[in-house]
Each structure stands twice: as C-alpha cells, then as structure tokens.
C-alpha cells in the first residue's frame, strides 16, 4: 500500500502507543502528524494544509477525543475520524459511533486490522 500522498493525524497521549502506530503506518509512506492531546489535534487540523484521516484516542488530557471530534468535524466535515481506546467496554464502540466517529478500533491494535481499517478510508475505490 502506497499512501505517500496521504496525511494521517494521530491523536495519542501515550508515547508508546504513538510509537507503535508510527511503526505500523510509516511503512505506507503516509505523512504522520502527532497530536499529544485534543487541543493539539484541533490545532493540527486548523494549521495543516491537508489531513486525510484522524486516528483519535478517546481518553486524552485537556480535551478528550469526543470533544476534539466535534471541533474537527466542524473544521473539516469530510475528514474521516477513527476512534481508538484502550479502555474497551461493551458499549464503547456504540458510544463512539453514536458520537459521530466513522469507525472504531480497540487497543491493543493489531497491525493488519489497523491497516485494513485505515485502507477503507484512504483507498475507498477498492
């Protein structure tokens, strides 16, 4: 998969989780932008020329993923946002989808699951 013309915003406050996501996604050639909290995610969406996908941790300091999703959706209504969380409860996926996320993935995130899910949005014609 070649996503060299794509930009992915990773909103993740845990260094180790970001490093894992970076290791998986950097092989695709996509530009990766790291936001360490919801505020940084919103700022990135305001300042970056183009973001093709947002991978949003739900539990972050300052502004959580749900709150950041709302603002980002207003800024860029067509940018898909995937919710991710380590605190997967039975109703978390439903809650994320009801909140307007385009997809949901729970941690620990499996490499192949992540690539397939991201590919659904970055390669929609396939």
FENFEN-V786859 format. One record per pair of residues at least 4 apart in sequence whose C-alpha atoms are under 8 Angstrom apart, sorted by the first residue. I is the first residue (numbers start at 1). J is the second residue. Records with the same first field share a line. If there is no record, write none. Layout:
I->J + J
This chain:
1->28
2->28 + 29 + 30
3->28 + 29 + 30 + 122
4->28 + 29 + 30 + 31
5->29 + 30 + 31
6->30 + 31 + 51 + 52 + 122
7->30 + 31 + 32 + 33 + 50 + 51 + 52 + 53
8->30 + 31 + 32 + 33 + 51 + 52 + 53 + 54 + 55
9->32 + 33 + 34 + 35 + 41 + 44 + 51 + 52 + 53 + 54 + 55
10->18 + 32 + 33 + 34 + 35 + 41 + 54 + 55 + 56
11->34 + 35 + 36 + 37 + 38 + 40 + 41 + 54 + 55 + 56 + 57
12->17 + 18 + 34 + 35 + 36 + 37 + 56 + 57 + 60
13->18 + 35 + 36 + 37 + 57 + 60 + 61
14->18 + 36
15->19
16->20
17->21
18->22 + 34
19->23
20->24
21->25
22->26 + 32
23->27
24->111 + 115
25->29 + 30 + 32 + 115
26->30 + 31 + 32
33->44
34->41
35->40 + 41 + 44
36->40 + 41 + 60
37->41 + 60 + 61 + 62 + 63 + 64
38->42 + 60 + 61 + 62 + 63 + 64 + 65 + 67 + 68
39->43 + 62 + 63 + 68
40->44
41->45 + 68
42->46 + 68 + 71 + 72
43->47
44->48
45->50 + 51 + 72 + 75 + 76
46->75
51->79
52->79 + 80 + 122
53->79 + 80 + 81 + 82 + 118 + 121 + 122
54->79 + 80 + 81 + 82
55->81 + 82 + 83 + 84
56->65 + 69 + 81 + 82 + 83 + 84
57->64 + 65 + 83 + 84 + 85
58->64 + 65 + 66 + 83 + 84 + 85
59->64 + 65 + 85
60->64 + 65
63->67 + 68
64->68
65->69 + 83
66->70 + 96 + 99
67->71
68->72
69->73 + 81 + 101
70->74
71->75
72->76 + 77
73->77 + 78 + 79
80->101 + 102 + 121
81->101 + 102 + 103
82->101 + 102 + 103 + 104 + 105
83->96 + 101 + 102 + 103 + 104 + 105
84->104 + 105 + 106 + 107
85->105 + 106 + 107
86->106 + 107 + 108
87->106 + 107
88->92 + 93 + 106 + 107
91->95
92->96
93->97 + 104 + 105
94->98
95->99
96->100 + 101 + 103 + 104
97->101 + 102 + 103 + 104
105->109 + 114
109->113 + 114
110->114
111->115
112->116
113->117
114->118
115->119
116->120
117->121
118->122
119->123 + 124
120->124
